[in-house]
């Protein structure tokens, strides 16, 4: 979801204008909390981009090595 070296998150920040922060792993799992701040429009744009990225990854039948995880 984050993208290679944080590329996806950086792109969401740039395209939406929102501030997107990621917590450290939660409770020893790979789960992380995403906090989005900004104007209502910036937050909605960032949420939409993150949802589209998640759905693309979830529906993709490619492996990580084929570039399918590189949504942007």
Backbone torsions as a table, in degrees:
resi	resn	phi	psi	omega
1	UNK	NA	-35.8	-176.7
2	UNK	-74.8	-33.4	-177.8
3	UNK	94.7	161.0	-178.6
4	UNK	-61.4	122.5	-179.4
5	UNK	54.8	30.6	178.1
6	UNK	77.4	14.0	-175.9
7	UNK	-58.6	-44.2	-176.7
8	UNK	-64.5	-44.3	179.4
9	UNK	-63.6	-42.8	177.4
10	UNK	-59.1	-40.7	-179.2
11	UNK	-68.0	-38.7	176.5
12	UNK	-62.0	-44.3	178.0
13	UNK	-59.0	-47.6	-177.9
14	UNK	-64.3	-48.2	-175.2
15	UNK	-72.4	-34.6	-175.9
16	UNK	-92.6	-27.0	-173.7
17	UNK	81.7	-1.4	-179.8
18	UNK	-83.4	159.0	172.7
19	UNK	-93.9	121.5	-178.3
20	UNK	-117.3	118.7	-179.0
21	UNK	-118.2	144.5	178.4
22	UNK	-117.5	134.9	176.6
23	UNK	-77.2	169.4	169.1
24	UNK	-68.9	169.3	178.6
25	UNK	-55.6	142.1	-175.4
26	UNK	-96.1	123.9	172.7
27	UNK	56.3	35.9	178.1
28	UNK	73.7	10.6	177.2
29	UNK	-102.7	-178.7	175.2
30	UNK	-88.9	0.7	179.3
31	UNK	-69.7	142.6	177.1
32	UNK	-136.7	148.6	177.0
33	UNK	-92.7	131.3	177.4
34	UNK	-104.8	126.3	177.5
35	UNK	-114.4	124.1	-179.0
36	UNK	-115.5	126.3	177.1
37	UNK	-128.2	153.4	-179.8
38	UNK	150.4	-163.2	175.1
39	UNK	-70.9	165.7	178.6
40	UNK	-56.1	-43.8	-179.1
41	UNK	-64.5	-41.3	178.8
42	UNK	-65.0	-43.2	179.8
43	UNK	-63.6	-45.2	179.5
44	UNK	-62.4	-41.0	179.4
45	UNK	-63.8	-45.1	-180.0
46	UNK	-64.0	-43.1	178.0
47	UNK	-59.8	-44.0	-179.9
48	UNK	-62.0	-47.1	-179.4
49	UNK	-62.4	-40.8	178.7
50	UNK	-65.6	-41.0	178.8
51	UNK	-63.9	-42.8	179.2
52	UNK	-64.0	-39.7	178.0
53	UNK	-64.4	-43.0	179.5
54	UNK	-62.6	-46.4	-179.0
55	UNK	-64.8	-37.3	178.3
56	UNK	-63.5	-45.3	179.4
57	UNK	-67.1	-43.2	-177.4
58	UNK	-64.8	-35.2	-177.5
59	UNK	-88.7	-11.9	-174.7
60	UNK	-72.7	135.6	178.3
61	UNK	-98.5	2.6	-179.7
62	UNK	-79.1	162.6	172.9
63	UNK	-88.3	168.0	179.8
64	UNK	-59.5	-29.7	-174.2
65	UNK	-79.9	-10.6	-178.2
66	UNK	-89.1	-2.0	179.0
67	UNK	93.1	-2.2	-177.9
68	UNK	-63.3	-28.5	179.0
69	UNK	-74.2	-11.6	179.3
70	UNK	-89.8	73.8	-174.9
71	UNK	-63.9	-42.6	179.1
72	UNK	-103.5	NA	NA
